[in-house]
């Protein structure tokens, strides 16, 4: 039922510690005086992207209700990867880059539909609301802190990337030993590590915007990075709450 999105460095890094994207960001060697303009673009694109993702989730619920099965889910998930790959190739094609961005977020929303259906069907829909609220508040808080603090988070990249490798290894082990990291203390530990890593990536990407040129391709790829980061943060928070509620129920 639980399936984090792209919680591994699958070769999309232009930098070794940039886990999401072979796109070479256009950087500048000093704090960008127009960074606020770039962030404004990213915030607008993110708002639209999450709205499109919500629409995708509702469409996905209808789709998976009629076309159930692992094959249908894989089709949607792989479709998102293909669109993301094409987006990187067409990032400088005006109009097409925005279309591919929203198509990607739409497919990402669709891919969440089976999880939403499973939780609501099990009477755990309240956890979705709790996870959404916690994710929204924590993401906004981390983003505000990253933008206003004088602390430098650029060095976090290599540590966060290493943490992703550990999550990937734990995920592979979990395929063969589902009881080890699926529930209980092991599951809580993985959830906490995932929350810490993707929370760190929010700090990393938001502060990085200060050193990026104010271009639409930069804004789009930064939007993709933050979108997928927040999605993963949401899923790990959701997993944490699911394990806690499951434990509290078993203790009754």
Order of alpha helices (4+ residues) and beta strands (2+ residues): alpha-alpha-alpha-alpha-alpha-alpha-alpha-alpha-alpha
